[in-house]
Amino acid sequence: MPDAIADAVSKLPRPVITALQNTPIDDLYQYSRYLTVDVREIRLTKGSTTESLYAPKRSHLYRILGRGDEYEPQLTAAISDEFDADDTFYDVGSQFGYFTTLAKACGVPDDRIHGFEANDYHYRVLNRTHATDGASITHAYVGERTTAEMLALEAYDGDAPSVVKIDVEGYEYNVLRGMGEKLDDVRCLFVEIHPKFLARANDTPRDVFELLQDEGFELTATEHREENTWESLSDAKLPQDHAYLLRAKR
């Protein structure tokens, strides 16, 4: 069924949509979407391993995988090279579970895969993706401190991660600040940098860079285009008007 509810809501004035976000009305809206949207199973193949996940038929993810292309090719290639059977993976901003499923396809044990998703609609699809395996899926906003509405990763009851992906549309710096000692065990970390979204939270890309460099990470960056390469921050031409990928390794 087409996502008629989302189509109708999209016609509301932007200030109204913003005011309703993260309210009980928004929760009801997201749940209604889940009940009415056509969510389908789709295959993800990595090497000789094939796993399945669920995604709305109208989603960008479903269209990309459905025609046999690779979703987010730069990040997919880089993070796949990092995964091994000894890793614990945290995916902060999991959406429908592409990267949690990719980790599983790359040999990370499912009971060492942890997905975090704040959006109720996305969470319900994500939970369906991992309904029959041992991955830990948490419905929460992840941030700098633990409150009634937010989870700081340092307070999360799970093994410390070795590989982390963060994509939370502007709150990446807060997520990193909330990791505490869990950041000590991270070998490789990928962060989606949204300059304009960070500014809405009164943060900057430089805040993210300096925090990670102070923790001993070496940083490289790339844009999403498949032909681009990872470059050191001193060489990378970082855009200010759209998102790009940051990789931190040590």
C-alpha positions as CSV (number, residue, x, y, z in Angstrom):
1,M,0.0,0.0,0.0
2,P,1.4,3.5,-0.8
3,D,2.6,5.5,2.2
4,A,-0.6,7.7,2.0
5,I,-0.2,8.8,5.6
6,A,3.3,10.2,5.1
7,D,2.2,11.9,1.8
8,A,-0.6,13.6,3.7
9,V,1.6,14.7,6.6
10,S,4.2,16.1,4.2
11,K,1.7,18.7,3.0
12,L,1.4,20.2,6.5
13,P,3.4,23.4,7.1
14,R,6.9,22.7,8.2
15,P,6.5,24.5,11.6
16,V,3.6,22.2,12.4
17,I,5.5,19.1,11.5
18,T,8.5,20.2,13.6
19,A,6.2,21.0,16.6
20,L,4.7,17.5,16.5
21,Q,7.9,15.6,16.4
22,N,8.7,13.4,19.4
23,T,5.2,13.8,20.8
24,P,2.5,11.1,21.4
25,I,0.9,12.3,18.2
26,D,4.1,11.6,16.4
27,D,4.3,8.1,17.9
28,L,0.7,7.4,16.8
29,Y,1.6,8.7,13.3
30,Q,4.7,6.4,13.1
31,Y,2.8,3.4,14.3
32,S,0.0,4.1,11.8
33,R,2.6,4.2,9.0
34,Y,4.0,0.9,10.0
35,L,0.5,-0.7,9.9
36,T,-0.3,0.7,6.4
37,V,3.0,0.7,4.5
38,D,4.0,-2.2,2.3
39,V,7.1,-3.6,4.0
40,R,8.8,-6.4,2.2
41,E,11.7,-8.8,2.7
42,I,14.8,-8.3,0.5
43,R,18.1,-10.0,0.2
44,L,21.5,-8.7,1.0
45,T,24.5,-10.7,-0.4
46,K,28.1,-10.3,0.7
47,G,30.5,-12.8,-0.9
48,S,29.0,-16.2,-0.5
49,T,26.7,-15.2,2.3
50,T,23.1,-14.0,1.9
51,E,21.0,-12.5,4.6
52,S,17.5,-11.0,4.6
53,L,16.1,-7.7,5.9
54,Y,12.9,-5.8,5.7
55,A,12.3,-2.4,4.1
56,P,9.3,-0.4,2.8
57,K,8.8,-1.0,-0.9
58,R,8.9,2.7,-1.5
59,S,12.1,3.3,0.4
60,H,15.4,4.2,-1.2
61,L,17.0,1.2,0.4
62,Y,14.5,-1.2,-1.2
63,R,14.9,0.3,-4.6
64,I,18.7,0.1,-4.5
65,L,18.9,-3.5,-3.3
66,G,16.0,-4.5,-5.5
67,R,17.9,-3.6,-8.7
68,G,21.0,-5.3,-7.5
69,D,23.1,-2.2,-6.7
70,E,25.1,-1.5,-3.5
71,Y,23.6,0.8,-0.9
72,E,25.9,3.5,0.2
73,P,28.8,2.0,-1.6
74,Q,31.6,4.0,0.0
75,L,30.5,3.1,3.6
76,T,29.5,-0.4,2.7
77,A,33.0,-1.2,1.2
78,A,34.9,0.5,4.0
79,I,33.0,-1.0,6.9
80,S,32.9,-4.5,5.3
81,D,36.7,-4.4,5.3
82,E,36.7,-3.8,9.0
83,F,34.3,-6.4,10.2
84,D,35.6,-9.7,11.5
85,A,34.2,-12.5,13.7
86,D,35.7,-11.0,16.9
87,D,34.0,-7.7,16.6
88,T,31.2,-6.1,18.5
89,F,29.3,-3.6,16.4
90,Y,27.2,-0.7,17.4
91,D,24.9,0.9,14.8
92,V,23.6,4.2,16.1
93,G,20.8,5.3,13.8
94,S,20.1,1.8,12.3
95,Q,16.9,2.8,10.3
96,F,15.7,-0.5,8.7
97,G,18.8,-2.5,9.6
98,Y,21.0,-2.5,6.5
99,F,24.3,-2.1,8.3
100,T,23.3,-4.5,11.2
101,T,22.4,-7.1,8.5
102,L,25.7,-6.3,6.6
103,A,27.7,-6.9,9.8
104,K,26.0,-10.3,10.1
105,A,26.7,-11.1,6.5
106,C,30.4,-10.2,7.0
107,G,30.7,-12.7,9.9
108,V,30.0,-10.6,13.0
109,P,28.1,-12.9,15.4
110,D,24.5,-11.7,15.7
111,D,24.6,-11.6,19.5
112,R,27.4,-9.0,19.1
113,I,25.4,-6.7,16.9
114,H,23.6,-3.8,18.6
115,G,21.2,-1.5,16.8
116,F,19.8,1.8,18.1
117,E,16.9,3.6,16.5
118,A,14.8,6.4,17.8
119,N,12.1,6.6,15.1
120,D,9.2,4.4,16.0
121,Y,8.4,3.5,12.4
122,H,12.0,2.6,11.6
123,Y,12.4,0.7,14.8
124,R,9.4,-1.5,14.1
125,V,10.8,-2.5,10.7
126,L,14.3,-2.9,12.2
127,N,12.9,-5.2,14.9
128,R,11.2,-7.3,12.2
129,T,14.5,-7.6,10.4
130,H,16.1,-9.1,13.5
131,A,13.1,-10.9,14.9
132,T,14.7,-14.3,14.5
133,D,18.3,-13.7,15.4
134,G,20.2,-12.6,18.5
135,A,20.9,-9.0,17.6
136,S,20.1,-6.5,20.4
137,I,17.8,-3.8,19.1
138,T,17.1,-0.7,21.3
139,H,14.4,1.9,20.7
140,A,15.9,5.1,22.0
141,Y,17.4,8.4,21.3
142,V,21.1,8.2,21.9
143,G,22.9,11.2,23.2
144,E,25.3,12.7,25.7
145,R,23.5,11.7,28.9
146,T,20.9,9.2,30.0
147,T,17.5,10.7,30.9
148,A,13.9,9.5,30.7
149,E,13.9,10.1,26.9
150,M,17.6,9.5,26.0
151,L,20.3,6.9,26.4
152,A,24.0,7.6,26.7
153,L,26.0,4.6,25.4
154,E,28.3,4.6,28.5
155,A,25.1,3.5,30.4
156,Y,24.1,0.9,27.9
157,D,24.2,-2.7,29.3
158,G,26.2,-4.3,26.5
159,D,29.8,-5.2,25.6
160,A,31.9,-2.3,24.5
161,P,32.1,-2.0,20.7
162,S,35.1,-2.4,18.5
163,V,33.3,-1.0,15.3
164,V,30.8,1.8,15.4
165,K,28.6,3.6,12.8
166,I,26.8,6.8,13.8
167,D,24.2,8.5,11.6
168,V,21.7,10.6,13.7
169,E,21.3,13.7,11.6
170,G,23.2,16.2,13.6
171,Y,23.5,14.7,17.0
172,E,26.7,12.7,16.3
173,Y,28.8,14.9,18.6
174,N,26.4,14.2,21.5
175,V,26.5,10.5,20.9
176,L,30.3,10.5,21.0
177,R,30.4,12.5,24.2
178,G,28.0,10.0,25.7
179,M,30.1,7.0,25.0
180,G,32.5,7.5,27.9
181,E,34.9,4.6,28.5
182,K,33.1,2.6,25.8
183,L,35.0,4.7,23.3
184,D,38.3,3.2,24.6
185,D,37.7,-0.1,23.0
186,V,36.7,1.2,19.6
187,R,39.1,0.3,16.7
188,C,37.2,1.9,13.9
189,L,34.3,4.4,13.8
190,F,32.3,5.8,11.0
191,V,30.4,9.0,11.4
192,E,28.0,10.7,9.0
193,I,28.7,14.4,9.2
194,H,25.8,16.7,8.5
195,P,27.2,20.3,8.8
196,K,23.8,22.0,8.7
197,F,22.2,19.5,11.1
198,L,25.1,19.8,13.6
199,A,24.6,23.6,13.5
200,R,21.1,23.1,14.7
201,A,22.5,21.4,17.8
202,N,25.0,24.2,18.2
203,D,27.8,21.9,17.3
204,T,30.3,21.9,14.4
205,P,32.2,19.2,12.4
206,R,35.4,20.6,14.1
207,D,33.9,19.6,17.5
208,V,33.7,16.0,16.2
209,F,37.2,16.0,14.7
210,E,38.8,17.3,17.8
211,L,37.1,14.9,20.2
212,L,38.2,11.9,18.1
213,Q,41.7,13.2,17.6
214,D,42.0,13.7,21.3
215,E,41.1,10.0,21.7
216,G,44.0,9.0,19.4
217,F,42.1,8.4,16.2
218,E,43.4,9.1,12.8
219,L,40.8,10.7,10.6
220,T,40.0,10.4,6.9
221,A,36.9,11.6,5.0
222,T,35.1,11.0,1.8
223,E,31.9,12.0,0.0
224,H,29.3,9.4,-0.9
225,R,30.1,9.3,-4.6
226,E,31.4,5.9,-5.5
227,E,34.5,7.2,-7.4
228,N,35.8,9.3,-4.4
229,T,38.6,8.1,-2.2
230,W,39.3,8.5,1.5
231,E,41.6,11.4,2.2
232,S,43.2,12.9,5.3
233,L,41.4,15.8,6.7
234,S,44.2,18.2,5.7
235,D,43.7,17.1,2.1
236,A,40.0,16.5,1.9
237,K,37.8,19.3,0.6
238,L,34.9,19.0,3.0
239,P,31.5,20.3,1.8
240,Q,29.4,22.6,4.0
241,D,26.2,22.1,2.2
242,H,25.7,18.4,2.3
243,A,26.7,15.3,4.3
244,Y,30.0,13.4,4.0
245,L,31.6,10.4,5.8
246,L,34.2,10.5,8.5
247,R,36.3,7.5,9.3
248,A,38.3,7.3,12.6
249,K,40.8,4.5,13.1
250,R,43.5,3.6,15.6
